Amino acid sequence: MSISWLRREAQVARAEVRQGRFQRSMAVLAAGAAIVSGFETYMQHLRGAFRNRWMWTPIWLTPPMTAAAAAAIFSEKAARKVLPIVSLATLVDGAIGFFYHVRGVRRMPGGFKLGQYNIVMGPPIFAPLLMCIVGVLGTLASFLRRERLEDFEVASYTTPRIFPASRAAGSSHPRAESLRAEIAHGRFQQGMALLSAFFAVLAGGEAYFEHLRGSFNQRWMWTPVWVTPPMVAAGVGAIRSQQVARKVLPAMSIVTFLDGMLGFLLHLRGIKRMPGHFTNLRFNITMGPPLLAPLLFCAVGLLGFIASLLRREESAT
């Protein structure tokens, strides 16, 4: 595996993303995010003994969401027709979960008057909205075009090419069609940057409250809190400036991704240090540090990095 081969593959991948030809790759990300989110939700709701029937809905949605994303890798028809429906259901379920978590905090003694305590010790308030990352990735994947590297030579990517955008079944609204066309051709950098900033706020806020519950007993627990403001600033700055999108956003996205991986390793170490270690895995994963939660921080970094590779919306050029 030579350096020149890696450079060539990176060039092709970048060109594919810029032209909106990464439907399969986005479906893979959606499937991975669904598994991570579903597993983490199950563990957190198991800790709450599934006291409310709505606590089962994200668990029930995880298999169809994962299956739809996996099917989209192999079938364009599944990507266009099945994946957006399941993704929308996931988005709605995340919004419903957010409502119930807010209600759960409000019903605690003191409600929001004791918010500094209740938000920390109550149901994780931003966690359901982080689940919406899965729905966003799935929806975007359904709009994108498929990778067909065999159809083009690497040299052909030096000049942008125009491809027909897919029409949504039953969709005839001009603005909706225009938005779909821009996404299909990789022209949604500002929208993607806004999404990365929004989810960075949620991920950073959730990390802060979870780590405050643990009294920040390790200095590493501060890193997602420190990383969040510059990541949000990079995402917002990328909306206004193409230079920020090209230079600052990818750097901060890589830092965010690496911090998520570091958090995953530290959470894994935390479970290993609990009584019984991995021999008492069912209890330790449920009651210990949320094992896969830091990987959602990685998803924020991936959103930002993808945004840095995309082209600007037509209205911004």
Beta strands, then each sheet from edge to edge (+ up, - down):
end
